[in-house]
Amino acid sequence: MRPLVAEEEDLFPSTPGKFKTDHHHLHRHHRHLRRCFASTSTTFLWALFLIALTASYLSFQSLVSSGNRLLAASWGGIQWEKQVRVSALPRRPAGLSVLVTGAAGFVGAHVSLALKKRGDGVVGLDNFNPYYDPSLKRSRASLLRAQKVFVVDGDVNDARLLAKLFDVVAFTHVMHLAAQAGVRYAIENPHSYVHSNVAGLVGLLEACKSANPQPAFVWASSSSVYGLNDKSPFSEEDRTDRPASLYAATKKAGEEITHAYNHIYGLSVTGLRFFTVYGPWGRPDMAYFSFTRNILQGKPVTIYRGKNRADLARDFTYIDDIVKGCLASLDTAGKSTGSGGKKRGPAQYRVFNLGNTSPVTVPEMVSILERLLGVKAKRREVEMPGNGDVPFTHANISSARRELGYKPTTDLRTGLKRFVKWYSSYYGYKYNQGKSVH
Ligand SMILES: O=C(O)[C@H]1O[C@H](OP(=O)(O)OP(=O)(O)OC[C@H]2O[C@@H](n3ccc(=O)[nH]c3=O)[C@H](O)[C@@H]2O)[C@H](O)[C@@H](O)[C@@H]1O
């Protein structure tokens, strides 16, 4: 390999013959200068080349990562921001501007529609996960779209997305309904509960506490936090330190986590302990829903029984009553006191039972469905497997009645009748309404 200097000499050849003797020294000096210049300029060229290489590598990387982001989540951009802003805009004086997480979920969709209907601004957030049929979630989202509620396709664990949302909109309230629901599924997929109900909750609280202004935070806890509590009816002061499922444990953890954020950052927090919520557009993983499907398809329904063959019972609560409780919670929520991550004073922390106060046994629920569907169920009674269920739930709702004006008005038969009507129109089933078929 030829030395670099020789190459430079080739590039800058000396003029032979001229000033040969007299200017010999000058000539050498000249050559030296040229060498220096040549070597400097080569270094310069190499440096330029390396900078260009690094720059193109970096821009390629950012192209790849933004491409990945675009593939992973469809958010961002001027048009997207505009949709978020417009959707968040209240249409009534002193209306709220609410971020509803889990907006394509059962309770989330109903709450979003009710808020929009009364003139509040609503932005939905949902990750459309496949825990149950995502097409049902998409249908709920279409309903919301028709009412001009924009639903962002994204996850509460996405810190960049949350920061962007709070950057674009000064939400007055967050209604946090996104969660990994279902009591028994925790046996199969425990990590999903930690991911959504613990990590996702913390991610959202982080975004809320840093927001300026901080929103008031209302979220879905669960009647399952009462766990092995056998004092009936369950009141908010009762023990909640004996969860019977990982699901319940993550909801209980949520109550404590939100308390810490309330204490440290001055976030206003309201936790709602929902009692087995049911109704139109409900969750297919819940018993009343899957029982309806099985009864109509002539498949058996599995009815769990407790100790000594005791019937299990639930304080089934109709969706419209729950929605009223959610809206009243938002309306009565105190303001968060902090701003930009700094607490300025003590803030409100509340927990309410939202139940129906009249438990119904599971076999009785099946009988109601039989009468409504006009089909006799094939009952298969089995001992309750030890996978997280509790024998009964029963809400004391005095606190919610007093503070929220919460007053459930729908009994299980009335509510299931509306559910069955929706079910048959949504899935296109014909049923012999009210007639018993044997
Ligand atoms: O209130 C709550 O906190 C909880 O209510 C429901 O949980 P769960 O009451 O277990 O509701 P279902 O799964 O619909 O079960 C209702 C009853 O039917 C029973 N069941 C369920 C399924 C089955 O195949 N057979 C059966 O007898 C259960 O043991 C339970 O007693 C929801 O699924 C939870 O997400 C919610 O947090």
The ligand as an ORCA input file, in Angstrom:
! r2SCAN-3c Opt
* xyz 0 1
  O     -68.138     -7.117     41.292
  C     -66.997     -7.260     40.956
  O     -66.117     -6.717     41.589
  C     -66.618     -8.134     39.802
  O     -67.800     -8.604     39.176
  C     -67.596     -9.546     38.197
  O     -67.070    -10.720     38.804
  P     -68.094    -11.839     39.243
  O     -69.008    -11.356     40.319
  O     -67.282    -13.048     39.523
  O     -69.007    -12.000     37.930
  P     -69.253    -13.239     36.981
  O     -67.988    -13.745     36.425
  O     -70.300    -12.835     36.031
  O     -69.831    -14.347     37.979
  C     -71.071    -14.150     38.621
  C     -71.389    -15.345     39.475
  O     -71.595    -16.489     38.631
  C     -70.781    -17.553     39.074
  N     -70.387    -18.347     37.887
  C     -69.560    -17.851     36.952
  C     -69.222    -18.567     35.844
  C     -69.704    -19.848     35.695
  O     -69.425    -20.553     34.721
  N     -70.541    -20.338     36.642
  C     -70.898    -19.636     37.741
  O     -71.650    -20.129     38.585
  C     -69.626    -16.936     39.795
  O     -69.100    -17.843     40.734
  C     -70.302    -15.747     40.453
  O     -70.870    -16.130     41.648
  C     -66.642     -9.045     37.132
  O     -66.313    -10.072     36.231
  C     -65.398     -8.453     37.715
  O     -64.630     -7.870     36.698
  C     -65.819     -7.443     38.736
  O     -64.757     -6.779     39.289
*
